[in-house]
Amino acid sequence: MFKGLPEFCYGVLKSTGETIVIKAGETGYFKSEDQRPADELNEIIEVTKAQRMAMEVGSMFGWHVNGANPDNWTEDGKLKEEK
């Protein structure tokens, strides 16, 4: 697993739009009782958009893939272009 990942963060389940909890190192997601927007909740716990995107990728495709590294994401949550 990559450095710089939080213990958990909030994300969005694409199929329903509901707010979910993603735990570092675990596959899949957990339901969140708090349905405020993920960005709002992540701001409270000081999780960046880059960290959130890396966590979403890791939970779906494995914690070893490059997309699970927060260093590969921009501050606004977009994948950095390869040089």
C-alpha positions in Angstrom: 0.0 0.0 0.0 1.2 3.5 -0.8 2.3 6.1 1.7 0.0 9.1 2.3 -3.3 7.3 2.5 -5.6 8.0 5.3 -7.1 5.2 7.5 -10.5 5.8 5.9 -12.3 8.4 3.7 -15.7 9.1 2.2 -16.5 8.4 -1.4 -19.5 8.3 -3.7 -21.1 5.1 -4.9 -21.4 5.9 -8.6 -24.5 3.7 -9.2 -26.6 5.4 -6.6 -24.9 8.6 -5.6 -24.9 7.7 -1.9 -22.0 8.6 0.3 -19.8 5.6 1.3 -16.9 4.8 3.6 -13.7 3.4 2.1 -11.1 1.8 4.4 -7.4 1.7 3.4 -6.3 -1.8 2.5 -9.8 -3.2 2.2 -11.7 -4.2 -0.9 -15.1 -2.7 -1.5 -16.9 -0.1 0.6 -19.1 0.3 3.7 -22.4 2.2 4.0 -22.2 5.6 5.6 -24.9 6.7 8.0 -24.0 10.3 7.3 -25.1 11.2 3.8 -23.6 14.6 3.5 -21.5 15.1 0.4 -18.2 13.1 0.5 -16.1 16.2 -0.2 -17.7 18.0 2.8 -17.0 15.0 5.1 -13.5 14.5 3.8 -12.7 18.2 4.4 -13.7 17.7 8.1 -11.3 14.8 8.5 -8.6 16.5 6.4 -8.6 14.0 3.5 -7.6 15.6 0.2 -9.3 14.9 -3.2 -6.1 13.2 -4.3 -6.3 10.8 -1.3 -10.0 10.2 -1.9 -9.4 9.3 -5.6 -6.5 7.0 -4.7 -8.7 5.3 -2.0 -11.5 4.8 -4.5 -9.2 3.2 -7.0 -7.5 1.0 -4.4 -10.8 -0.3 -3.0 -11.9 -1.3 -6.5 -8.8 -2.4 -8.3 -6.3 -3.3 -5.6 -4.0 -1.3 -3.4 -0.9 -2.2 -5.5 -2.0 -0.3 -8.7 -0.6 3.1 -9.6 -4.0 4.7 -9.3 -4.0 3.9 -5.6 -1.1 6.2 -5.1 -2.2 9.7 -4.0 1.0 11.1 -5.6 -0.5 10.2 -9.0 -3.5 12.6 -8.5 -3.7 16.4 -8.7 -5.0 18.5 -5.9 -8.4 18.7 -7.6 -8.7 14.9 -7.9 -7.7 14.5 -11.5 -5.2 11.8 -12.7 -1.8 13.3 -13.5 -0.6 12.8 -17.0 2.4 10.6 -17.6 5.6 12.3 -18.6 
